[in-house]
Amino acid sequence: MRLIIVGAGITGAACAYTASALGAQVTLIDAERPGRATAAGAGIICPWTAAVDDPPWYDFARTAAREYPALIAALADQGEADVSYRRVGALLLTGTPDQPEQAQPEQAQPDQAQPDQPDAADAARQRLATRSAGAPEMGEVSLLDGAQAQELFPPLRPDATAVHIPGAARVDGRQLASALVRAAARHGATIRTGAATLGCRAGRVTGVSVDGDLVEADAVVAAAGAWTAGFAAPAGVTVPVVPQRGQIVHIGLDGADTSRWPVVLPSATGHYRRAFAGSGGGAGATREAGSGYDVRVTPAGLAEVLANALSVAPGLSQGTLLETRVGLRPVGPDIRPLLGPVRGVDGLVVATGLGATGLTMGPLAGAVAARVALGLPPGVDLGPFDPIRS
């Protein structure tokens, strides 16, 4: 079967890897646009802290996190031994002071808990302990005082009490996506760079034009992130996905071995702290609705990220500001992915709308999209994830 996948972010790369391993004739096309979310995302794998009452979203995210180790092991067997994935744990902060105001107001996000309440620490611990019954990969959840939390993440302020989730992990999206693309190529996938235009006739896809060169296909997976709506438009459908800008700051910490520092998730904002494998880490990120495809670093965004980072982890203040990355998250009408076949257009599958949890859900979403495109059982209930719902 001839399958074209448009978009080589984490979702498209995972789709190409899965489909090529299943024997499909795969062509993976990417325009290499600035602002791809995979290249800027924090890569925090910790869906269990989500204070969101949406069972389909949570079940999908929990499954995606659970399947990560098997994917990493499979890639290692194929020569991709270092894809940056590491189980480092997470600290959900519950006893921090009031956070600085953000540059723009935002709604509660799926990767954070609700603002602090009386006895918030114990309530958070109990909530997570309850969830661990259905997600043993979380590990044993425990409550840490400020000194214990600071021992794990030294830049934290000393009164930052936290709930420790040992099963949380982190991954560099660029490294993992590149590894998936290389593995797909070893399975015979063709990798192309260029602007893709969907071909469609009489209610079914015919292929994709890449900078004027027509590539025919039996099915097409639209995994172009925030650009998916424009790609799918020639089919006469509207995929309700828009870009949301996220700015993330990278800070170097000379002489510090941050390779095993946990992810830090303050409970009052969507801002996190995430260490790297060497001697530094990232802090972020803004969630700027209505940003369009603007990938500039803005003074307001930079101020928001740094103010939140230093209020919780003042030890970062003496680090070196290395860079600010900007990613355009693909967000849909709600927090659920936009995933599955498009009604009325034979051969078109959409895989986007993962929002702030793209690096958690992307590998599973890509694998599901590959199975759907090849006519195989998806392995999950796609009913809640209709890609053209409004």
C-alpha positions in Angstrom: 0.0 0.0 0.0 1.2 3.5 -0.9 1.0 5.8 2.1 2.0 9.5 2.2 2.5 11.2 5.6 2.7 15.0 5.7 4.5 16.3 8.7 7.7 14.9 10.3 7.1 16.1 13.9 6.7 13.5 16.6 3.3 12.3 15.3 4.2 12.1 11.7 7.6 10.5 12.4 5.9 7.8 14.6 3.3 7.2 11.9 6.0 6.7 9.3 7.9 4.4 11.6 4.9 2.2 12.3 3.5 2.1 8.8 6.9 1.2 7.2 7.4 -1.5 9.8 4.0 -2.9 8.8 5.2 -3.2 5.2 3.6 -0.1 3.7 5.3 1.9 0.9 5.8 5.1 2.9 6.7 8.6 1.7 7.2 11.1 4.6 7.1 14.8 3.5 8.0 17.8 5.7 8.2 21.5 4.8 10.7 22.2 7.7 8.8 25.3 8.7 10.0 27.4 11.6 7.9 26.9 14.8 7.3 23.2 14.7 6.1 22.3 18.2 8.2 19.1 18.3 11.4 21.1 18.1 10.5 23.4 21.0 8.4 21.2 23.3 9.5 20.4 26.8 9.0 16.6 26.4 7.5 16.0 29.8 5.9 12.6 30.1 3.6 12.9 33.1 -0.1 12.9 32.2 -1.2 11.7 35.6 -1.1 15.1 37.2 -3.8 16.5 34.9 -6.6 18.0 36.8 -9.0 17.5 33.9 -12.2 15.6 34.0 -12.2 14.1 30.5 -11.9 10.3 30.6 -11.2 9.8 26.8 -8.3 12.3 26.9 -6.8 10.9 30.1 -7.1 7.3 29.0 -5.3 8.1 25.7 -2.6 10.1 27.5 -2.1 7.4 30.1 -1.8 4.7 27.5 0.7 6.8 25.5 2.9 7.2 28.6 2.7 3.5 29.4 3.8 2.5 25.9 6.8 4.8 25.8 9.3 2.3 27.2 8.4 -0.4 24.7 8.9 2.1 21.9 12.3 3.2 23.2 13.4 -0.5 23.6 12.3 -1.2 20.0 14.3 1.7 18.7 17.3 0.6 20.6 17.0 -2.8 19.0 17.2 -1.1 15.7 20.4 0.9 16.5 18.8 4.0 18.0 20.2 3.6 21.4 20.1 7.2 22.6 16.9 9.0 21.9 17.1 11.1 25.2 14.2 9.4 27.0 14.9 9.1 30.7 12.6 8.3 33.7 13.6 11.1 36.1 10.4 11.6 38.1 8.4 14.8 38.6 7.8 17.2 41.5 4.3 18.6 41.6 4.8 21.7 43.8 2.0 22.4 46.3 3.5 24.8 48.8 4.9 27.6 46.7 4.1 31.3 47.2 1.8 33.1 44.9 3.0 33.1 41.3 3.6 36.3 39.3 0.9 37.3 36.9 1.3 35.9 33.4 1.5 38.1 30.3 -1.8 36.7 29.0 -4.6 35.0 30.9 -5.2 31.4 30.0 -7.5 28.5 30.8 -6.5 25.6 33.0 -4.3 23.2 31.0 -4.2 19.4 31.0 -0.6 19.3 32.2 -1.1 21.1 35.5 -3.1 20.8 38.7 -5.6 23.4 39.9 -4.4 26.3 42.0 -3.4 25.6 45.6 -6.2 25.0 48.1 -6.0 24.4 51.9 -4.3 21.0 52.5 -3.4 21.0 48.8 -0.3 18.9 49.2 -2.1 16.0 50.9 -5.1 16.3 48.5 -2.8 16.2 45.5 -1.0 13.2 46.9 -4.2 11.3 47.6 -5.6 12.1 44.1 -2.4 10.9 42.4 -2.2 7.8 44.7 -5.8 6.9 43.6 -4.8 7.3 39.9 -1.7 5.1 40.4 -4.0 2.1 40.9 -4.8 2.3 37.2 -1.3 3.5 36.2 1.3 1.5 38.2 4.0 3.0 36.0 3.6 6.2 38.0 5.6 4.5 40.8 4.9 5.1 44.5 3.7 8.7 45.0 5.0 10.5 48.1 4.9 13.9 49.8 8.2 15.8 50.1 9.0 18.8 52.3 11.0 21.7 51.0 14.4 20.3 51.9 13.6 17.0 50.3 12.3 18.6 47.1 15.4 20.9 47.0 17.7 17.9 47.3 16.2 16.5 44.1 16.1 19.9 42.3 18.7 22.2 44.0 17.6 25.5 42.4 14.1 25.3 44.1 13.3 27.7 46.9 13.5 25.9 50.3 9.7 26.1 51.1 8.6 24.4 47.9 6.9 21.3 49.2 6.0 18.8 46.5 4.3 15.5 45.6 6.9 13.2 44.0 5.9 11.0 41.0 8.9 8.8 40.3 7.5 7.3 37.1 7.5 10.6 35.1 10.0 10.9 32.3 11.4 13.5 29.9 12.4 13.3 26.2 13.9 15.6 23.6 11.4 15.7 20.8 13.9 16.5 18.1 16.1 13.5 19.0 13.2 11.1 19.2 11.5 12.3 16.0 14.9 12.1 14.2 15.4 8.5 15.5 11.9 7.5 14.3 12.5 9.0 10.8 15.8 7.1 10.5 14.2 3.9 11.6 11.4 4.4 9.1 14.0 5.0 6.4 15.7 1.7 7.3 12.3 0.1 6.7 12.2 1.5 3.2 10.4 4.9 3.8 11.3 7.7 1.4 11.9 11.0 3.1 11.2 14.3 1.2 11.4 18.0 2.0 9.1 20.5 0.5 5.7 22.2 0.6 2.9 19.6 0.2 -0.5 20.1 -1.5 -3.2 17.5 -1.1 -4.7 16.0 -4.2 -8.4 14.9 -4.0 -10.9 13.9 -6.7 -14.5 12.6 -6.4 -14.4 12.2 -2.6 -11.1 10.4 -2.3 -7.4 11.4 -2.0 -5.2 10.8 -5.0 -1.8 11.8 -3.6 0.2 14.9 -2.8 2.1 17.4 -4.9 5.5 18.3 -3.4 6.7 21.6 -4.9 4.9 20.7 -8.1 5.9 17.0 -8.2 2.9 14.6 -7.9 3.3 11.6 -5.6 0.4 9.2 -5.9 -1.0 7.4 -2.9 -3.7 5.1 -1.7 -4.0 7.0 1.6 -2.6 10.2 3.1 -2.1 11.0 6.8 -2.3 14.7 7.6 0.1 15.2 10.6 1.3 18.7 9.8 0.7 20.1 13.3 -0.6 23.6 13.4 -0.6 23.7 9.6 -2.9 20.7 9.1 -6.1 22.7 8.4 -4.5 24.4 5.4 -3.2 21.1 4.1 -6.6 19.4 4.4 -8.6 22.2 2.9 -8.5 21.0 -0.8 -10.5 18.0 0.4 -13.3 20.4 1.3 -13.1 19.8 5.0 -12.3 22.0 7.9 -9.9 20.6 10.5 -10.5 22.8 13.6 -6.8 23.2 14.6 -5.1 26.5 15.1 -1.5 27.5 16.3 -0.8 28.5 19.9 2.6 30.0 20.5 4.8 28.7 23.3 8.0 30.3 24.3 10.5 28.3 26.3 13.9 29.5 27.7 17.0 27.3 28.0 19.3 28.1 30.9 22.8 26.7 31.4 24.1 25.8 34.8 27.9 25.5 34.7 29.3 22.7 36.8 25.9 21.2 37.7 25.0 17.6 36.6 21.4 17.9 35.8 21.0 14.6 34.1 18.8 13.1 36.8 17.0 16.1 38.1 13.2 15.7 38.0 10.7 17.7 36.1 9.1 20.5 38.2 5.4 21.2 37.7 4.2 24.2 39.8 0.5 23.8 40.6 -0.6 27.4 40.2 0.5 27.9 36.6 1.3 26.0 33.4 5.0 26.8 33.8 7.5 24.0 34.3 11.2 23.5 34.9 12.8 20.7 33.0 16.5 19.6 33.2 18.6 18.5 30.3 21.0 15.5 30.2 24.1 17.8 30.7 24.2 20.9 32.8 21.1 23.0 32.2 17.4 22.9 31.5 14.4 24.6 30.1 11.8 26.8 31.7 8.4 27.7 30.2 6.2 27.9 28.6 3.8 30.6 27.4 0.4 29.6 26.0 -0.5 32.4 23.6 -3.9 31.9 21.9 -4.5 33.9 18.8 -0.7 34.0 17.9 -1.2 32.8 14.4 2.1 31.7 12.8 4.2 34.3 14.5 7.3 32.7 15.8 9.0 35.8 17.3 10.4 35.8 20.8 8.5 38.7 22.5 9.5 40.8 25.6 6.2 39.9 27.3 6.7 36.2 26.7 10.3 36.2 27.9 9.4 38.2 31.0 6.5 35.8 31.8 8.7 32.7 31.5 11.6 34.1 33.5 9.4 35.6 36.3 7.6 32.3 36.8 10.9 30.3 36.7 12.7 32.5 39.2 9.8 32.7 41.6 9.9 29.0 42.1 13.5 28.2 41.4 15.6 31.3 42.4 18.8 29.2 42.0 18.4 29.5 38.3 19.1 33.3 38.5 22.9 32.8 38.2 22.7 30.5 35.2 23.4 31.5 31.6 20.6 32.4 29.3 21.3 30.1 26.3 18.4 30.5 23.9 14.6 31.0 23.6 12.8 28.5 21.5 9.3 29.1 20.0 6.9 26.4 19.1 3.4 26.6 17.6 1.2 24.0 19.4 -1.6 22.6 17.3 -4.7 23.1 19.4 -8.3 22.0 18.6 -11.7 22.9 20.0 -11.0 21.0 23.2 -8.2 19.1 24.8 -8.8 15.8 22.9 -6.7 14.9 19.9 -8.0 15.3 16.4 -7.4 11.8 15.2 -8.9 9.4 12.8 -10.4 9.1 9.3 -12.2 12.0 7.7 -15.8 11.3 7.0 -16.6 11.7 3.3 -13.0 11.7 2.1 -11.7 8.2 1.4 -8.1 7.7 2.2 -7.6 10.8 4.3 -6.6 10.4 8.0 -5.8 13.3 10.4 -3.5 13.2 13.3 -3.1 16.5 15.1 -4.5 18.7 17.9 -2.4 17.3 20.7 -1.8 20.8 22.2 0.6 20.9 25.1 0.9 17.1 25.4 2.2 16.5 21.9 5.4 14.8 23.0 3.4 12.6 25.4 0.7 11.5 23.0 2.5 11.9 19.6 4.0 8.4 19.4 0.7 6.7 20.1 -1.3 9.1 17.9 1.1 8.4 15.0 0.9 4.7 15.5 -2.9 4.8 15.6 -3.0 6.9 12.4 -0.8 4.4 10.6 -3.0 1.5 11.5 -6.1 3.4 10.5 -4.6 4.4 7.1 -3.6 0.8 6.4 -7.1 -0.5 7.2 -6.0 -2.2 10.5 -7.8 -1.9 13.9 -6.7 1.3 15.6 -6.4 -0.3 19.0 -8.3 2.6 20.6 -11.8 4.0 20.5 -11.6 6.9 18.0 -15.2 8.1 18.6 -14.2 10.9 20.9 -11.4 12.1 18.6 -13.4 12.9 15.4 -10.9 15.1 13.5 -13.6 17.4 12.0 -15.7 17.9 15.0 -16.4 21.5 16.0 
